[in-house]
Amino acid sequence: MKYVEFDETRPMDLILLGRVAIDFNPSEEEPFGPLENVRTFKKYVGGSPANIAVGVTRHGLKAGFLGKVSDDQFGKFVVDFFKKEGIDTSHITKCTNGEKLGLTFTEMLSEKESSILMYRNCIADLQLSVDDIDEDYIKQSKAILISGTALAESPSREAALKAVMLAKKNNTKIIFDIDYREYNWKNTDEISIYYSMVAREADIIMGSREEFDLTEKLIQPGRTDEESAAAWQAYNAKIVVIKHGMKGSTAYTIDGQNFSIKPFPVNARKGFGGGDGYGSAFLYGIYQGWEVIDCLEFGSAEASMMVRSNSCSEELPNPQQVKDFIKETKEKYGEMIARV
């Protein structure tokens, strides 16, 4: 069943709005260990919406990006990488007051333990303003994806809300990737206020249980997954995806069904990046009109592929690579390894 009906006459599949950063991850030859002991790093484009833009493009969707970058070599690095990937960069603009892209240094302590050291002072991505939001651009796309970090500060939060309003006005579907990161937020009340404003308008909502708890803090704390899904579907959501890390994830659909998946087993390189692969592959399946359980399986597989990789963007796979991974893993562990 197709739960979200896209306007197939539109030339673009998805516009993504929000965070883009520079990731510095330990080189593959570096052993697991504390960040202070790392001597060599590799530089990648990072930030959840940026990674998803790369991921869906590698799956053959046509994506564009609404964002701000620094007016320096790192800003050029991002735009050049996006162009190489085939992402439309016509609505990425440079900051004019010296704001810089966020720098993320990754600490990989073991297969199960990793963390990040983030520099986000005077940050470029949060300088996106209402003047940067072009209604004609939004009209060209089947959907827009709002990343939750774009709501952390002004002027970015007003820009994101304007994009949501224009998407609603023009029947551009709204995807909300809650994408909570603690940096830049002042308090949890703000998080609940702005997350819930976007969640009420979204056609698809994706997030962890913690992220839904933050969204619902001022509405009704302590909801179960089923209660959360029903509450947002009472507004506008057709699909609500709630993730529980290594315990798996469940998609709740507007017709009252739910579908669950478990992670594919891999030897992990890092403990993050999987969510962006998950989102890329899950949305690809939705655009193809697949059954929801197949979308979840594709998303879960790509998530596992990304936690075993060294980057969150450069090693994002194409559809055939994901299919090959699913086939190989099922041959090794059993046909129904991921499905609940």
C-alpha positions as CSV (number, residue, x, y, z in Angstrom):
1,M,0.0,0.0,0.0
2,K,1.3,3.5,-0.9
3,Y,0.7,5.7,2.2
4,V,2.2,8.9,0.8
5,E,1.2,10.1,-2.6
6,F,3.8,12.2,-4.3
7,D,3.2,14.6,-7.2
8,E,5.0,12.7,-9.9
9,T,5.0,15.7,-12.3
10,R,7.6,17.5,-10.2
11,P,11.3,17.3,-11.3
12,M,12.9,16.9,-7.9
13,D,12.2,14.1,-5.4
14,L,13.5,15.7,-2.2
15,I,14.8,19.0,-0.9
16,L,16.7,18.7,2.4
17,L,17.1,21.5,4.9
18,G,19.5,21.8,7.8
19,R,22.9,20.9,9.1
20,V,26.0,20.3,7.0
21,A,29.4,19.9,8.7
22,I,32.9,18.7,8.2
23,D,33.7,15.3,9.8
24,F,37.3,14.4,10.8
25,N,37.3,10.6,11.4
26,P,40.4,8.6,12.4
27,S,42.0,7.0,9.3
28,E,41.2,3.3,8.8
29,E,44.8,2.4,9.9
30,E,44.3,4.0,13.3
31,P,43.4,1.5,16.0
32,F,40.5,1.9,18.4
33,G,41.5,4.3,21.1
34,P,41.1,7.8,22.7
35,L,40.9,10.8,20.4
36,E,44.0,12.4,21.9
37,N,46.1,9.4,20.6
38,V,44.9,9.7,17.0
39,R,47.5,11.1,14.6
40,T,45.9,10.9,11.2
41,F,42.3,11.8,10.2
42,K,40.2,11.7,7.1
43,K,38.0,14.6,6.1
44,Y,34.4,14.0,5.0
45,V,31.2,15.9,4.5
46,G,28.9,15.3,7.5
47,G,25.6,16.4,9.1
48,S,22.5,14.2,9.0
49,P,20.5,16.0,6.3
50,A,23.7,16.3,4.2
51,N,24.4,12.6,4.5
52,I,20.8,11.7,3.6
53,A,21.0,14.0,0.6
54,V,24.0,12.0,-0.6
55,G,22.3,8.7,0.3
56,V,19.1,9.2,-1.6
57,T,21.0,10.6,-4.6
58,R,23.2,7.4,-4.7
59,H,19.9,5.5,-4.8
60,G,18.9,7.4,-7.9
61,L,16.6,10.1,-6.5
62,K,17.0,13.7,-7.5
63,A,17.8,15.8,-4.4
64,G,18.5,19.4,-3.6
65,F,19.8,21.1,-0.5
66,L,18.7,24.3,1.3
67,G,21.5,25.5,3.5
68,K,24.3,27.8,4.5
69,V,28.0,27.1,4.3
70,S,31.1,29.1,5.3
71,D,32.8,31.4,2.8
72,D,36.0,29.5,2.8
73,Q,37.8,26.3,1.7
74,F,35.5,24.0,3.8
75,G,32.4,25.6,2.3
76,K,33.8,25.0,-1.2
77,F,34.6,21.4,-0.2
78,V,31.0,20.8,0.7
79,V,29.5,22.4,-2.5
80,D,32.0,20.6,-4.7
81,F,31.3,17.3,-3.1
82,F,27.5,17.8,-3.5
83,K,27.9,18.7,-7.1
84,K,30.0,15.6,-7.7
85,E,27.3,13.6,-6.2
86,G,24.6,15.2,-8.4
87,I,22.9,17.1,-5.6
88,D,21.4,20.5,-6.7
89,T,23.3,23.2,-4.9
90,S,21.5,26.2,-6.4
91,H,20.0,27.1,-3.0
92,I,23.2,26.7,-0.9
93,T,24.5,30.2,0.0
94,K,27.6,31.5,1.7
95,C,27.6,33.2,5.1
96,T,28.6,36.9,5.0
97,N,29.7,37.5,8.6
98,G,32.4,35.0,9.0
99,E,30.4,32.1,10.4
100,K,32.1,28.7,10.0
101,L,30.9,25.2,9.3
102,G,30.8,22.9,12.3
103,L,33.9,20.6,12.8
104,T,33.3,17.2,14.2
105,F,36.1,15.0,15.5
106,T,35.2,11.4,16.0
107,E,36.5,9.2,18.8
108,M,36.3,5.5,18.1
109,L,37.1,3.6,21.4
110,S,35.7,0.2,20.4
111,E,33.1,-1.5,18.2
112,K,30.5,-0.5,20.8
113,E,31.8,2.8,22.1
114,S,32.4,6.0,20.2
115,S,31.8,9.7,20.7
116,I,32.2,13.1,18.9
117,L,34.0,16.3,19.8
118,M,32.0,19.1,18.1
119,Y,33.0,22.7,17.4
120,R,29.9,24.7,16.7
121,N,30.6,28.3,17.8
122,C,29.3,31.1,15.4
123,I,28.0,28.3,13.2
124,A,27.2,28.5,9.5
125,D,24.2,26.2,9.1
126,L,22.1,28.0,11.7
127,Q,22.4,31.3,9.7
128,L,19.8,30.1,7.2
129,S,17.1,32.8,7.1
130,V,13.6,33.3,5.8
131,D,15.1,35.2,2.9
132,D,16.8,32.0,1.8
133,I,13.5,30.0,1.5
134,D,12.3,30.1,-2.1
135,E,8.7,29.1,-2.7
136,D,9.2,28.3,-6.3
137,Y,12.0,25.9,-5.4
138,I,9.8,24.1,-2.9
139,K,7.1,23.8,-5.6
140,Q,9.5,21.9,-7.7
141,S,10.0,19.0,-5.2
142,K,7.8,16.1,-4.3
143,A,8.9,16.5,-0.6
144,I,11.0,18.4,1.8
145,L,13.0,17.0,4.7
146,I,13.4,19.1,7.8
147,S,16.2,18.1,10.2
148,G,15.5,18.9,13.8
149,T,18.8,20.6,14.4
150,A,17.7,23.4,12.1
151,L,15.2,24.4,14.7
152,A,17.7,25.0,17.5
153,E,18.3,28.7,17.0
154,S,17.2,31.7,15.0
155,P,17.3,32.6,12.2
156,S,17.4,28.9,11.1
157,R,14.3,27.9,13.0
158,E,12.1,30.6,11.3
159,A,13.5,29.5,8.0
160,A,12.6,25.9,8.6
161,L,9.1,26.8,9.8
162,K,8.6,29.0,6.7
163,A,9.7,26.1,4.5
164,V,7.2,23.9,6.3
165,M,4.4,26.4,5.7
166,L,5.2,26.8,2.0
167,A,5.4,23.1,1.6
168,K,2.0,22.7,3.2
169,K,0.6,25.5,1.0
170,N,1.9,23.8,-2.2
171,N,1.2,20.1,-1.4
172,T,4.9,19.4,-1.1
173,K,5.1,16.4,1.3
174,I,6.9,17.0,4.6
175,I,9.4,14.6,6.2
176,F,10.6,15.3,9.7
177,D,13.8,13.7,10.8
178,I,13.8,14.7,14.4
179,D,17.6,14.4,14.5
180,Y,18.2,15.6,18.1
181,R,21.6,16.9,19.0
182,E,22.1,18.6,22.3
183,Y,24.4,21.4,21.0
184,N,22.9,24.8,20.4
185,W,19.6,24.1,22.3
186,K,19.0,26.3,25.4
187,N,16.5,24.0,27.2
188,T,14.1,21.0,26.7
189,D,11.0,23.3,26.6
190,E,12.3,24.9,23.4
191,I,12.9,21.5,21.9
192,S,9.3,20.4,22.6
193,I,7.9,23.6,21.3
194,Y,9.6,23.6,17.9
195,Y,9.8,19.9,17.3
196,S,6.0,19.5,17.9
197,M,5.3,22.4,15.5
198,V,6.9,20.6,12.7
199,A,5.7,17.1,13.7
200,R,2.1,18.3,13.5
201,E,2.5,19.1,9.8
202,A,4.7,16.2,8.8
203,D,3.6,13.3,6.5
204,I,6.5,11.1,7.7
205,I,8.2,11.4,11.1
206,M,11.4,9.5,11.9
207,G,13.1,9.4,15.3
208,S,14.3,7.5,18.3
209,R,12.2,7.0,21.4
210,E,14.3,9.7,23.2
211,E,13.5,12.1,20.3
212,F,9.8,11.4,20.5
213,D,10.0,11.9,24.3
214,L,11.6,15.3,23.8
215,T,9.0,16.3,21.2
216,E,6.2,15.3,23.5
217,K,7.5,16.7,26.8
218,L,5.1,19.6,27.0
219,I,2.2,17.7,25.4
220,Q,2.0,14.3,27.2
221,P,5.1,12.8,28.7
222,G,5.6,9.1,29.0
223,R,3.7,7.9,25.9
224,T,4.2,4.4,24.6
225,D,5.3,4.0,21.0
226,E,1.7,3.2,20.0
227,E,0.4,6.3,21.7
228,S,3.0,8.5,20.0
229,A,2.2,7.1,16.6
230,A,-1.6,7.5,17.1
231,A,-1.2,11.1,18.4
232,W,0.8,12.3,15.4
233,Q,-1.3,10.4,13.0
234,A,-4.3,12.3,14.4
235,Y,-2.7,15.4,13.0
236,N,-1.2,14.6,9.6
237,A,1.4,11.8,9.7
238,K,0.9,8.8,7.5
239,I,4.0,6.9,8.7
240,V,5.7,7.2,12.1
241,V,9.0,5.4,12.5
242,I,10.3,4.9,16.1
243,K,13.8,3.6,16.6
244,H,15.2,1.7,19.6
245,G,18.8,1.3,18.6
246,M,20.0,-2.3,18.8
247,K,16.5,-3.4,19.7
248,G,15.3,-2.5,16.3
249,S,12.6,-0.1,14.9
250,T,9.0,-0.1,14.1
251,A,6.9,1.8,11.5
252,Y,3.3,2.7,12.4
253,T,1.0,3.3,9.4
254,I,-2.1,5.4,9.2
255,D,-4.3,2.3,8.6
256,G,-3.4,1.0,12.1
257,Q,-0.7,-1.5,11.1
258,N,2.8,-1.7,12.4
259,F,5.9,-3.3,11.0
260,S,9.1,-4.1,13.0
261,I,12.7,-4.8,12.0
262,K,15.9,-5.7,13.9
263,P,19.4,-4.6,13.0
264,F,21.6,-6.7,10.7
265,P,24.7,-8.0,12.6
266,V,28.0,-6.4,11.6
267,N,31.4,-5.7,13.2
268,A,31.0,-1.9,13.8
269,R,33.6,0.7,13.2
270,K,31.6,3.5,15.0
271,G,28.3,3.9,16.8
272,F,26.7,6.5,14.6
273,G,26.0,7.2,11.0
274,G,23.6,4.4,10.8
275,G,20.6,6.6,11.2
276,D,21.5,8.6,8.0
277,G,21.9,5.4,6.0
278,Y,18.6,4.1,7.5
279,G,16.8,7.3,6.5
280,S,18.2,7.3,3.0
281,A,17.3,3.7,2.2
282,F,13.9,3.8,4.0
283,L,12.9,6.9,2.0
284,Y,14.1,5.3,-1.2
285,G,11.8,2.4,-0.6
286,I,8.9,4.7,0.1
287,Y,9.5,6.6,-3.2
288,Q,9.5,3.2,-5.0
289,G,6.2,2.3,-3.5
290,W,7.5,-0.7,-1.7
291,E,5.7,-2.4,1.2
292,V,6.7,-0.8,4.5
293,I,8.4,-3.9,5.8
294,D,10.7,-3.9,2.8
295,C,11.5,-0.3,3.3
296,L,12.4,-1.0,6.9
297,E,14.6,-4.0,5.9
298,F,16.4,-1.8,3.3
299,G,16.9,0.9,5.9
300,S,18.1,-1.5,8.6
301,A,20.6,-3.1,6.2
302,E,22.0,0.3,5.1
303,A,22.3,1.4,8.7
304,S,24.4,-1.6,9.5
305,M,26.6,-1.0,6.4
306,M,27.2,2.5,7.6
307,V,28.2,1.7,11.2
308,R,30.9,-0.6,9.9
309,S,32.2,2.0,7.5
310,N,34.7,4.8,8.4
311,S,32.5,7.7,7.1
312,C,28.9,8.8,7.3
313,S,28.8,10.1,3.7
314,E,31.5,8.9,1.3
315,E,30.8,5.2,1.8
316,L,27.0,5.4,1.4
317,P,26.0,2.5,-0.9
318,N,23.9,2.3,-4.0
319,P,20.7,0.0,-4.2
320,Q,22.5,-3.0,-5.6
321,Q,25.1,-2.9,-2.8
322,V,22.4,-2.9,-0.2
323,K,20.6,-5.8,-1.9
324,D,23.9,-7.7,-2.1
325,F,24.5,-7.1,1.6
326,I,21.0,-8.3,2.5
327,K,21.4,-11.4,0.5
328,E,24.9,-12.2,1.9
329,T,23.8,-11.6,5.5
330,K,20.7,-13.7,5.1
331,E,22.7,-16.5,3.6
332,K,25.0,-16.3,6.6
333,Y,22.5,-15.8,9.5
334,G,19.2,-17.0,8.1
335,E,16.5,-15.7,5.9
336,M,14.5,-13.9,8.5
337,I,17.4,-12.5,10.5
338,A,16.1,-8.9,10.6
339,R,12.3,-9.2,10.4
340,V,10.3,-9.4,13.6
